Amino acid sequence: MKAHIRYYLIIIFLITFPKVAFGNNQIKIGLLAPFTGEFENIGKSIISSARIALNKINNDNISIFPRDTKGNNLETLKQVEELYTQGVRIFIGPVFNKNLKGLEKFKDAYFLSLTNKILNNPKNVISAGINARSQFNAIKKYQKLNELEKTLVLIPKKDYKEEIEHAIKETRLKAKKVFYYDTEPTKLTKQIEKVTKYRIRKQNLEDEISRIENSNEDNKEKKLENLNKKDTLGKIGYDSVIIADFDESLKSVTTSLLYTDVSPKKISFISLNQWFDKTLFKETASQPISFPSINKENFDKFKKNYREFYDSDPNQLSLITYDLVGIIYYLLIQNDFEITDNIFKKEIKFKGKSGVFQIKNKKINHELNFYSVEKDKFIKIF
């Protein structure tokens, strides 16, 4: 590493921090989240986790100013304007990418948004979510570990398509083919048939059965018996498939792959971060399926701690919120409590509840773990 690059500093948030004497320095953090409306449960979980972080820090000189964005862009700007006039210059939030529009006018303020999208954001917005670049870096590591050289990447025609494309390019992921599909069920299976050459492999089997039937080969009956157990014949052409999808849409893709005789017994199934979705346990035919994610052990500990406070389960974004409170606290201490353009530019590594991540040039990248879904368990790979 070149000498002029700042060394990495690894700390454990909110555990090793001493209580700091601030004098007249006050840390004011705006918290922008939907506390009413359709997404109020997300907002309430976020503010609750921020309070746990404040309780852990235990310093009266740091204050959180929560404001209800209602999941609306105009309301977000209104709340930011109000806090801005009160001197707030660092914000956690907004939650949704659509609420970032217009924040660039608050030039000396910084927004640590919980979105995982990094493209076309205002310059004063730092995306703190688990972005596609972080996920594909972990997938690339998994490829190398398993010597996967012929990867098929399946990308849905959804609004995050460009994020996936950008991440593949930035990480230089090895991909034999990138294929875009419609999520509409009536179209999906035919598209998967096409990219996996299902009809060709199906015809190969029929041709081979016909050939054996009309031959005088030894063990003819045994060969026919074995062939009739198969659905297709011939190589798929891939050793792995990355499915850049989630929830029911992901399950629809794996179902279509299984229908076309492409199973995890033949090639590796990989998806994006699934936040340890236990409904995947039911999809036994699609197992094992692997994915990058935050550290599960830390996440489980955080959930246990959260339940002790609130007797309920936290939203996934609340874990990131918890870490962000610690990041801001630490960085301001290091920067003599001045909020300058340099505060998020330094190259520093952190170890938080969500795992290890890096801040550099106003960007956050997470060093993710990798897990596999097998037999009602999430098994850690690295």
Secondary structure, 3 states (H helix, E strand, C coil): CCCCCCCCCCCECCCCCCCCCCCCCCEEEEEEECCCCCCHHHHHHHHHHHHHHHHHHCCCCEEEEEEECCCCHHHHHHHHHHHHHCCCCEEECCCCHHHCCCHHHCCCCEEEECCCCCCCCCCCEEECCCCHHHHHHHHHHHHHHHCCCCEEEEEECCCCHHHHHHHHHHHCCCCCEEEEECCCHHHHHHHHHHHCCHHHHHHHHHHHHHHHHCCCCCCHHHHHHHHCCCCCCCCCCCCEEEECCCHHHHHHHHHHHHHCCCCCCCCEEEECCCCCCHHHHHCHHHCCEEEEECCHHHHHHHHHHHHHHHCCCCCHHHHHHHHHHHHHHHHHHHCCCCCCCCCCCCCEEEEECCEEEEEECCEEEEECEEEEEECCEEEECC
